[in-house]
Structures are given as C-alpha cells and as structure tokens.
Amino acid sequence: MESGSGGEREDDSELARDSEQARANLRVEATGAASLADPLPKDYLISDAIGKALQAHYRSLADAPLPDRFLILLAELEAKDTRDAG
C-alpha cells in the first residue's frame, strides 16, 4: 500500500511541474519573449495548431448561410405556430 501512495505523490508532483511549465509557456507566448533555451513543447504547439484550425472551421460553419430547404421548413413551422396560437 505504501508504494501506491508514493506513486500518487509522484504523479501529483509531475502534475504540478507540468502545470507550472504550461503557465510559463503561456507567459512566454503572451510576452513574445520565447527563448531558444526554453522552447514551447511540441505537444503544446500541436494542440495550439489543432485548436486554431477547429476554431476557424467552426467559425466558417457558423457564418455559412442556411440552405434554402431549411429556410422553407422554418417558415412553415412559424406559419403553423401562428395558426395554432391564433
């Protein structure tokens, strides 16, 4: 049982180190002062690129016009609601 709790403490300290490194990376990115001695981790750069690509994709979907068939269906539903309410 002792080894289990020791492993948990090691995991906690790794999490703390990773968290501190992530905060440091964000500070470096925010200031634009990245140095060659402390480059951003490859995983962070990949995650950042994926995140930006997903945001752009979802933004283009949200900005796309509705197909005519959907507009017709929405108009029919509105007419039905107006008829049922009145």
N, C-alpha and C positions, 0 to 999 in steps of 0.2 A: 504494500500500500504506500510506503514511503516514496517509492520510485514514481508512482502516479502523481503525487503532489509535487514532487520535484520537477517532473515533466511539465506540469501546469505552470509552475513558476517560470520555467524556461520559455514556455510559449508566451506568457504574459510579457516577459522582458523583450522577446522578439517583437511582439506586437507594439510595445512602447517604442522600440527602436525604429520599426517600420513607420509608425505614426509620426515620430519626430522627423524622420527623413522625408516623409511626404510633405510635412509642413515646411521644412527647409526648402524643398524643391519648389513649392508654391511661392515662397517668399522670393526665391531667386528668379523665378519666372516673372513674378509681378514687378520686380525692380529691373528686369532685363540685364541683370549682372551675372549671368551664368559664367562660371569659370571652367577652364579645362580640367582643373583638379577635382571638380565636383560636378560631373555631367549628370543630366537627368537620366534616371534609369530607363532602359529600353522599354520596359513594360509600361511605364508612365507615358512615354511618347506614343506607343501603340494605342493605349487606351484613349489618350487625348485625340489622336487622329480618328479613331473609330467614333468617338463621341461627336466630334465636329462633323463627320460625314453623316451620321444619323440625324443630327440637328438640321443639316441642310436638306436631307431627304424629307424629313417630316415637315419642314417649313414649306417645301415645294408642294407636298401633298395638301397641306392646309390652305395654301394660296391658289390651288387649282380650282377652276370653276366646276360647279356641279354639272353632271351630264344632263342633257335635256330630259331624258326619261325620268330622272329623279325630280326635276322641277315640275314636271307634269303630275307625278304622283303626289308631291307636296301640295300642289294647287287643288287636286282632287280631295285630299284629306281636309284641307282648310274649308273647302266648299261643303263637305259633309259635316264638319263640326259646326259651321254656321247654320246649316239647315237643321241640324239636330238641336241646337241651342235656341233657335228662333221658332 
